[in-house]
Every structure is written in C-alpha cells, then in structure tokens.
Amino acid sequence: MEMKDSCSVILTAYHSYAQSRIHLVDEGYYGNEWYTSSKRNASVKVQYQGIDLLGRMSSRGTRPSPPPSPPERPASRDSQDSMEDYWSEVKNIEEDGQRGHEDLLERGSMDEAELEEAWLQDAGLSTLVSGALGEGPAEALLSTLTRSQAAMVKKRVDNYTLTVRKRSKQPTRHVRDIFSTPDTSPVDPIPPVPPKSPNGDIRVLECPHCPPPQDTSDSLSFEVPYSEGTTAHHRGRQGDCQDCQRIHRDDHDLPTFQLPRPKLGLTRIQDLSCEDMKKIGYISLIELTTFYDGLGIELKRNRAARSKARESGIFGVPLTTLLENDQKKFPGSKVPLVFRKLLSKLEQTGLQTEGILRVPGSASRVKHLRQELEQKLYEDRFDWEQVRHNDAAGLLKMFIRELPYPLLTLQHAPAFSAAQNISSPRQQIQALHLLIMLLPEPNRDTLKALLEFLRKVVAYEEKNRMGLWNVSMIVAPNLFTYRGKNAKQEEIQGAAGAAHLVRLLITHQDLLWTVPCFLISHVRKLNEAGASKKPPSSEKTKRKLLQMRRKTTEREKTERSELTDLRQGVIRVHAPLHAKISMAIQLDNETKAKDVMARFDYENGRGTRNSSRRPRQYLFEVGGNIGERSLDPETHLLDVYHVNPHCEWVLKPTTT
C-alpha cells in the first residue's frame, strides 16, 4: 500500500469500517479513500448508544475527531463529489468549544416493560397497562386502527405483559382481555427477514439489478396508510423498481414527489386544531412503528435524566421556555425571537454572500455577540448592525447545537437515524413525513423556519456558491452528532446519510408539512367513535351539554326562519366579520372553497374603502367529526359535505 504523510503518523494498513447506511451511485461521492469502502449496509436495531442530536461532546468529553482533511477544494467550490464541507464544519464545531449543558441527559438503558409502557403512553394508550380501559381516548382509538396497526399494538401490550410477569410484578391485563374479538381474517404474511452481513448487521432489502428510472418525478399517495405498502414495489415501464433508486450525487437527479390534489383539499399542519393535531400525533406514532416494523426496523429509546434546564437567557434554554418568555412580550410567538432575528439578519444581507453558512465568523466576535444577546435582546438594546453575515450564521448554528433538548427531539432520534437506513427514497420521505407529524409544535415550527431559510440560501446558489448538497453538509453536523465509544465510526458511516436527510427535508418541506389524508380520515373516525360513547355522568358536564343544546336549538330556529328548507346539498355559511353574516350556498360537483370566499367578498366588499385592509379570511369546517379545519381554496365542498354532513361552515381569518 502506498505510504502517505499524515502528520508524522505512518499509515501501515487500511481497515474498513462497517458498511455505510446509504448507498450511492458513485463511490467517489465521498471524495477520498476514507469513505470509498462504505457500501449499503444498514443496522436494523437503532439505539441511543451512539447517536446524539444535542450537538454536544461525546461521553468522554470531546467530539470525535474528523477524518484527515481532504485536499484543497478547487476554485469552483463544487463539492458534490466529496464530503469536504461536512468535515470542515465538524472541525469548526470542535474548535468552537461551546457544547451546551452536558448534564441534562443521562444515558441509561430501559428494560422492555419501561420501553413498551413509554411507547403506549406516547401513543395515547396508557390505559391499556393501567387497567382503566374505557377512560380517555384509548377505546375509541383502538376501534379505528387498521389490522396491521392493531397487530403492532397487540405486540407491544403482549411484550409489556410478558416482561412484567418475568419480573414477578403484580399480574396485569393480558392482551387477549383487551382484544377479545377473535380475528378470523387471514393474517398478512410476515415480511422476510433481511439477510445479515458478516458483521451481524442486517442489510436493507433491495431489488437486485434495479437501475434508477429515467423519470424522477412522481406523486405520493396520501390516501392509504404508508404501512400498508411496505412490501409493495412499484415497477416502471422497463420493469425496474421505482422504489429502490440509488441516491445520486447530483442535486438535479434527486427524486421529486409532487403534492397530490385530493378533492377534500390539502391540509397543512396549521390548518387543524391543537386537539386534532394531538390525535394526529397518537396515530402517527402507531403508524410509524408499524411502518418501520414492516421494513424490519426496530426502534429503541434511552432514559432521560431529570435535570433542571435554564429558565432564563438565550442559549442553552429549552424551546418551550424561550417561547414562554417571548410570548410575554410578543403574544402568539411560535418561533424563538433570537432565532427569527438571526434568520431575518441573514435573509436581509447575507443570502448573496459567497460561502454563507460555510465560512466561519470570528470566534472572539461570536463569543462577544453571544454575551451581548444574553444581556440586551429582551431590552431592545442589541445593535444588529454590528452583526456580520458569517457571525450571524455562526450564532444560528450555535443556538441549534446548544439546545438542551434537541431540535429533532430526544425520543425520536432513533427514528430519524433509522430513516438513513431505508433504501427507497419514497419510503424515506414517508418516514420523515410521519416524524414531522410527531414533533412537538415548538420544534416543528422552529425546524420549518430553518428549512424555509435554507431553501432561500439554495435559491441564490449562483451568487453564494452554496448548492443544496453544500448547505445540507453544513447543517447536518449541527443537527446530528455522535457520542460514545463508537462515535467516530458511526459519524463516518452516517455523514452522507445525515446530509442526505437534511437535503430531503429542504427539498420536500412543503409536502412534509402537509397532513396526509389517511391521518385526517383516522381522526374523523376517532372523533365519531368518541362521540358515540355514552355521555359523561357528572352533573357539571350534563349542564354544559344542555346549555350547548339550547344554543344549538336557538340557532337552528333562526336559520329556519331565514331559509325554511335547507335542501340536500345546501349549506349555510356564517361570516361573523362580514356585514352579511350568513348566506345559504347551493353546492354542486364544481363548487370550491374559493368560490364561497369570492362570493362573500363580492357581497360585502363593494364600495367599502377598508375592504383591502381586512385580514384574509378562509372557509372552515367546524365540528361534526373534526375539531376545526381551515379549507384549502381548491377544496371541493360537496365532498366535504358528504364526509362531514353535521359540521358548521364558518368564514374567518386564520390564526397564522
């Protein structure tokens, strides 16, 4: 083997690390021989022992050292065929030395019973192990699950029961007591176990000899749960598998998935009520676990230490605490003030700066600016004019790294890591889609603000020389970092995979922040199942229900006086902020939400000088089998009417 100068260290042999989680079309994608041995193997059991999303030091007190620096980059700055930007960013993070609060998390294993109990609680099914079935949403939720989802819940409860019995704990309810109805329908065949590699890891199942299809544009179905298609492979015209595409190094070769246009309309996350989004989270966790199980991926989690985080300041403060402090001064804030200010500074003056995000700012200036932000931000005394582009970028990345609880959340870290192991781009997007549904609202809103900014950076690539892959390599080490005795090995294996996930998040953010139709349909069934249960017995609740019924009766009488016969397909739209507050609309197959909005604008907007100053109003479906949903202007109202015949129709501004 050829000997090379490596800073007085003689390289006598080359030992390959475990195979890579992501397989690429061109092995030169890694840029030097350090990476070319990586292929396409993936570990199926994902644990917290190695990966840490907090952006802090490893368990031994330091971040794993980056591999040897690659040769000088050519003047074109085109790093599509290397990971140079990734490892340069790792080096900058290491030199930065700011790691946040190391003591907030304690790595410790949880036994099987604790794992299953935590999962059931997060899925809204904690009553299955507490013995209080019939209280809360668990009974209604169970009645709406698909067969594969119900099988996953059975598996979890059964595993919990067996583990508790092994520990000689108090007997708990057996899974047969919960799912008493025998299932005589044929059981779906268990997916074949993927073959194991020599090092014991399980390879990602792929179709052999499947060249990538020529057309990389496709639509993603929102109608059927993703777990129902884990064993299906879509064949193209030439017989190749469209699911098992290899990842191309060129950004232009990335597969694109178009947003579908369902007749019930697209639903963004912010279009649903908080209560319905909470139910979306329950269903998404069950669906994600079922989806991963179908792919042969098992998720594990570790215990978080009970440590008190900072409650004041800017850096190293939890997102929820920051937002609570921000909302005292700026009600309705959804993204931390300092984060918004840094993004605004970069958007105003830095988008066309060459190397923005990549070229580090002065360490001493960044440290000084950080101290000033801590002292002056909430007093409106901080001078943003003194902040240079690269310093703002450094502060932005520092803020993300130093969050005591990671932006992508601790409990979902294994699932994000596991998404790197999925060979099908379609199924990678589906996994990310469900994970976005699971993120807490502050994390999801902050991540969306970051991704929107990164998309703008990429749009100015000709000016700033920061393409999609460059940006992804810079951001990935700040979102995904590694710790533990195998940290260096895992970072080398996961570098390209982490950057690719960031690339998918940037490219498909509009799709990922759209709620799939099958989840909304599930919420409707869940609400209907909950409404069909017997009413609560408390006197206070009975009085409240009687008052609601009286109000409903009075409103119905008023409507009948205005229109004696609401025929089939006729709805009454209420617009409290308009001069004409109510209007009956006859629906047909072509009536859309935008038509009703235009009708009210026409009836109420003629001759008024202030019409242009009114906030934009949207049509909502309220009640029935949904809490509240803002309708996409392209929604076909007759289809909504058939799905939710008992809802109210209200025209009002959105809260966003």
N, C-alpha and C positions, 0 to 999 in steps of 0.2 A: 504494500500500500504506500502511496506517495506520502512523504513526510512534509508537514507544513509548520510554519512558525506560528505558534499560538500562545504568545506572551510567556515564553520560557517553559511552557508545558508541552511535552512531547506526546503527540498522538500516536500510539503504537497499534491500536486496533479500533475497529468500528463495531459497536454493539447496537443492534436495532432495538428501539423501544417498541412497546406494544403498538399494534396497528391502529391507524387513525380512525376516528369516528365518522369522518366524512371522506368519501372517495371523489376524486376529481378527474376530469378528463385528461388533464396534462399534469404529470408528476412534477414538471418544472414549476408548477404553481407555487410551490413552497420556496422557490428561489435559490436554495443551495442544498448540498447533500445531507445536511442535518435533518431535512424533512422528507427526502425522496423515498425513504424506506416505508413511510406511512402509507397504508392502503385503505381498506374499507371495513375493518372490523369494528364492532361496537359492543360495549358491555351492556347487558340487559338489566342487571340489578344495579340501580342507581342509588347511591347513598351520599350522605353529607360528609363522609370522612375526608374527602379530598377537595370538594368544591366549596367555595365561599363567595357569595355575591356581595360581601360587605366592602370589598376593596381595601382590606387591611393586611397586616403582616401574617405570615404563616405561624403555625403553632410554636415554632422555635424562635419567633421574634423577628424574622426577616422574610421578605417576599422571595420566592425562588429566583435565582439569578437567571437573566435571559441568556439564550444561547449566544455563541460568538457573533459579533457584529458582521453583517454581510458587507460585501464590497461597496464602494461609493456608488450611489444611485446616479444614473445618467441625468443630464440636464433636463430631459423631457419630463422627469418626475413620474414616469409611468410605472407604478408598482403592481400592476395587475398580475405579474408573474412572480411575485415574491411576497414575503411577509415582513419586509423591512420596516414598514410603518408600525406594525404591531409591536415588534420587539423594541423599536425606538421609544414607543410610548411606555412600554414596560420599564425601560431604563429610566425614563423621565419620572415615572411614578416612584421608582426605587430611590432616586436622588431627592425627590420631594420630601420624603421622610415623614409626612403627615399621614397618620393611619387611623385617626378616629379613636374610638373607645374600645379597646381590646377586651375589656372585662364584661361587656354586655351580653356575650354569648358564651355558653359553656357547652363544649361538645361532649355529649354523653349518649349512650345507646338507650333505646326504649325497648321494653320487651314487647312481644307480639300483642298481648292484650291491650297495652297502652297505645300501641300503634293503631289498632283497629278501633279502639274507643275514640281516639282523636279524630280518625277519619269519619266515623259515624257522626260525631258531633259537628264537624265541618260540613257534612252533607245534610244537616238538619234532621238526623235520625238518631239522636242521642237517646230517645225514649225506648229504642229497641233493646238497649242494655240496662236501662234504669227500671224497666218493668212497668212503665206508665203509658203503654200504648193506648192511643185514643185521645191523648192530650197533645196539643200542638199540631204541627203540620205533618207529622210522620205518617199517620194513617192515610191521609189524602195523598201524600207524595208517593207512597208505596203503590197505591191503586193506579197510578198513571205511568209507571215505569214500563219500558219495553221488556221483552223476555230476557234479552242479554243483560240489560241493566239490573233487572231483578235478580238474575243469577249472580251478578257481581255483589249485590248487597247480601244475598244469602251466604256467599263465600266469606264475606267479611264477618258477618254475625257468627257463622259457624266457627271460624277461626278464633274469634274472640271467646266463644263459649268453651271450646276445647282447651285453650290456653289457660283460662281461669280455672277450669276443673283440674288441670295439671298442677296448678299452684295450690290446690286444695282450698280454694276460696269458697265462699258461700255459693251454692248452686244458683245458676242464672237461667233465664228462659232459653230454651233450645230453639234453634232456628225453625223447627217444624211447628212450634207453637205459634210462631208469627205468620209463617206462610202455610196455613193449614190446608188450603185448597190444593189438592193433588194436581200436578201438571202432567197431563197425559199427552200433550203435544210432543212431537219429535224434538229432541234436543239438537241444537246446532252442533255440527262436528267441531271438535276441538282443533284449533289450528296446529299444524305440525310443529314440533319443537325445532327451532333453527339449529343447524349444525354447530358444534363447538370448535373453536380454533385451538391450536396446540397450547396456548397459554391459559385455557379454561374459559375465556370469554365466549359469548355467543354472537355469531355473525348475524348481521341484518339480512333478512331474506330478500333476495333479489332474483329477477328473471335473468338467466344466463343469455349472453349474446343479444342483449336488447340495445340497439343503437338509439340515441336520442332522436325523437321525431323532428321533422323539419319545422312544423308549426308549433311554436311555444306558447301560443295564446289559447286560453281555454276559460270556461266558466266553472265556478264552484257551486255545486248544488247546495242550497240551504234547506231543502225540503225534508231530507232524510237524515236521521242521526248519523254522525260520522262513524260510530262504532259498528253500524250495520254494513259498512263497506270495507272493513279492514282486510278481508280476504279476497276482495274483488280486484282484478287488474283490467285496465281499460286498454284494449288493443286498437292500434291505429290502422290506417288503410293498408300499410305494408306488413301488418301482423306484429309490429313491435309493440312493446309495453309502454304506454304513455305515463305510467306511474313511476317506473324505475328509471327515471332520467338521471344521468350523471350531472354533477354540478360543473358548469362551465366557468372558466376563469374570467371570461368577458362579461361585463355587466349587461351588454346588449343581448346575450344569449340566455339570460335568466328567464325561466318560465313565468308568464304573466297570467293571472286569473282575473277575469272580468267580473264586476259586480253583477249578480243576477237582477232581474227586474220583475219580482213577483207582483201579482195583481193586488195582494194585500199591502203592498208598499214596503220599501226598505225601512228598517227601524234602527236608528242609531242608539247607542247606549244611553245618551242623554235624553232620548225621547220617552223613556219608560220611567215610572215612578220608582222611588227608592225601595218600596216594599216589593215590587215586582222584580227589581234587579237583585234583591236579596234571594228571591226564589230562583232566579236565573243562576245565581252562584251555587245553590244546592244542586240543581240539576246538572250544571256544568261539571262539577266535581265528580258526580256519579258517571256522567258520560265520558269524561277524560280518563277516569280509571278503567272503565270498560273498554274504551278505545285503545289505551296502552296495553291492556291485558290481551286484546286481540292481536296486537303486534308483538307479543311476547316480552313486554317491558313491565317490570315490577318496580314500584316506587317505594322508597323508604324515607323516613324523616328522623331527625335527632331532636333531643330536648333542648329548649332554650332556657338559659339561666334567668332567674328572677332578679334582675338588676335594675336599678332606677336610672333612667337616662336623664340627660339635661332637660330642664324645663324652660330655660331661657337662653338667649343668644341666637346665633345663626347657624354655624357649622357644628356638625355632630349632634343636632337636635332632631328628634323624630318628626316625620312629615305631619303627623296629626297634631303634635304640639305646635309646630310652626304655623299651621293653618288656624289653630285656635287663637294664637297670638295675633295673626294677621287679620282675622275676622273681627277682632275688637276695633280695629281701625278701618278696615275695608270689608264691610259685610258682604257675604257671598263669595269671598275668595276661594278658588278651587286649586290654585297653584301657588306655592310659597312666593311671597313678594320678592325675595332676593333672587329666586330662580327666574321670575318674569323679568326683573330688571336686567339681569345678566344677558338673557336672551334678546331683550329689546336693544341693549347696547350693541351686541354683535350684529343684529339684523340691520341696525341703522348705519353702522360704519364699517363692519368687518366682512360682509358677505363677498366683496370683491377683492379682499386681501389675499395675496398668494400664500398658501400654506396655513391658512386659518385652521385652527384646531391642532395642526401638526407641529408648527413651530412653537416651542415653549416660550413663555414670558420669563422675565427676570424673577428668579426665586425670591430675592430680597424685596422687590416691589410687590409681588403677590402676597408675601407674608405681611407686609405693611398694610396693603389694601384690605386684607382679611381682618386685621385688627381694627381698622377704621370702620369696616362694615359692622362688626360686632358692636361698636360703640355708637355709631351715628345713623344707622339705617332707619330705625324707627323714629328718630328725632328729625328726620328730613334735613340732616346737616351733611350728608355724604355727597361729595363732589364727584359726579360721574364723568365729568370732563377730563379728570386726571387719569381715567382708566384707559389703557391702551388695548387694542384688539386682542393681542396674544395673552395679556394679563387677564382679560375677561374670560377668555377660553380656559385658561388655567384655573381660575376661580370656579367656573362652571363644573369642570371635571372634578375638582377638589370637593365641591359640595356633594356631588353624587357619590364619590368614594367614601366620604366621611359620614354618610347617613348611618346612624347606629343600627337601624333595621333596613335591609337592602331595598332598593327601588323595586326589584322584581320579587321581593318578599322572601323570607326565610323558608316558609313552609312549601313554597312552590319551586324552590331552587332545583330539586332533583328532576322535576318535570321539564323545566327549561333545559337542563343539561341533557335529559333523555331525548329531547327533540333533535339534538345534534346527531343522534344515532339512527334516525329514520332516513332511509334511502330515497323514499318517494317525496319529491317536492310538494305534491298535492297533500300528502298526509302530514308533512312538516307544517304547512300552512294551517291545516285543520287542528293540529296540536296547539300551535300558537294562538289560534282563534279561541279555543276553549280556555287557554290560560289567561288571555286578556279578560275574558268574562269573569274569571276568578279573582283577579287583582282587586284589592280594596280601592275604593273610589279615589282617595288622595294619591295613591301610587299610580293608578291608571291615568288620572288627569295629568300628573306631572310627566309621566312617560310620554303621553301624547304630545304635550307641549315640546318636549325634547325632540321627538321624531319629526314634528312639523318644521322645527328649525333646521334639523339635519337635511330634510328634503329641500329646503331653500338653499342650503350650502351646496348641495349637489347640482341644483339648477344653475348655479354660477360657476360651473366647473371650468369653463373656458377662461374665466378671469382668475379664479383662486387655485386652479390646478388641483382641486380636490374632487376626484370622482367618487362614485358610490362605494367602490371597494376600499379606496383610501379612507374615507370617512368611517366606514364600518370597522376597519382595522384600528383606528384611533379610539373609537368609542368602546369597542369590545373589552379591552383590559380594564376599563373603568366600571363596567357592569359585571363582568365575570372575572374573578380572580381565584386563586387556588391556594390551599394551605394543607399542611400535613406532611408526612414523610415522603409521600409520592407526588408532592406538589409540582416539582419540575417536570417529571414525566407526564403528568396529567395536563399541564399547561402546554407542553409541546404537542401532545395529542389533540388537545381541544382548541388550539389557537385558531386554526382555519375554520373549524366548526362554529366557534363563538362569533367570529367575524361574519360568517355566512348568516347566522341567525339575526344579527343586527341588520344585515343587508335586507333580509326578508321583512323585518319589522318596518324599515324605512319605506321599502317599495310597496308593501301591501297594507299600509296603515289604515287606509280608508275601508278596506274590506274587513280588517281585523277589529275595527271599532263599530262594525255593523252586527246587530244581534241576529243570529240565524233564525229562520222561520220555524224550524223544528223546536227550538227552545221557547219561542213565544207560544207556539201551539201547546207545548207542555205546560206552560204557565196557565194558559186558559183552562186546560183540563184540571190542573191542580186547584184553581180557584173555583171551578164548578164543583169539584169533589168536596172542597171545603164548605161551600155554600149548602150542599145537600145534607150535611151533617145536622143533627138536632141542635136547636139554638141553645146558647148558654143558659144556665138555670139561675144565675144571680139576678136579684131584683133590680139592681142598678142597670145591668145590661138590658133587661127586659124593658125598663122605662125608656132607655135610649132608643131601642128598636121601635117602640111605639111612637116616639116623637118623630123619628125618621119616616115612619109610615104615614103619619098625619101630614107631614110636609109634602111627601110624595103625592098623596091624595089631593091636596090642595093644588099642587102644580098641575096634576092631570086634569082637574076640573077647569083650570084656567086655559089649558091647551085645547080642551074640548069645546070651550066657548069660542075660541078663535077658529078652530077647524073641527067641525063636528065629526068628521070621519077621516082618520088617517089611514088611507088605503094601503094595501100591500105595496112595499117599495117606496113609501113616503116617509121622510124623516123630518124632524123639527130641529133646526139648528139654533142654538142660543148664542148670542153675541153680547155679553154684558157691557162691553166698552163701546158699542156702536149705538147710534141714535135709534136705529131699528133693531131692537134687541132679540127678535125672534123671527124666524122665517121657515115656512114649510117648503121642502125641496122634493120633487119627484125624481127618483133615481132611475137610471137605465144602465145598460151594459157599458156605456161610454162615459158616464159621469165620474169625474175625478175630483179629488180634494181641491185642486187648484181652481176648478170651475166654481165651487161654492165660495172660495175665498174671493175670487174675482167678482162674483155676484154681490157679495156684501160690500166690497169696495165701491162698486158701481152705485148701489142703492144709497150708500151713506156718504160717499166721498164727493159727490157733485157739488161744486160751488163753495166748498169749505177750504179756507186758506191753510188751516192747520192739518189737513189730511196727510201731507207729506211728512209731518213731524210725528205722526203716530208710530209707535213701535210696530214692527211687522207681526201680524197675527196669523196663527196656524189653526187648523182644524184638529180637534182632539176627540178620540173616543174615550168616554169616561164611564166606568162601572161595567155592570154585566159580568163578563168573565175576564176582565182586565182591570187593573187599578186605574191606570191612565196611560194613554199613548198618544204622542204627537204624530199626526199622519203625514207621511211624505206627500208632497203635492201631486205626485203621479199615482197615488193610491186609487184603485177602483172602489168606489164607495158601496156599490151593490154587493161586492164580495165581502166587505167588512160587515155589512148589514146582515148577510146570511150567517156569518161566523159568530157575530155578537149582536143578536137582534134586540137585546134588552139594554144596550148601552145608551148613554146620552151623548149628544153631539154639541160640542162647545167650541166657539171660536175665541181664541185668546192668545196673548204673546207667550213665547216660551220663556223659561227661566234662565236659559243660557245666553 
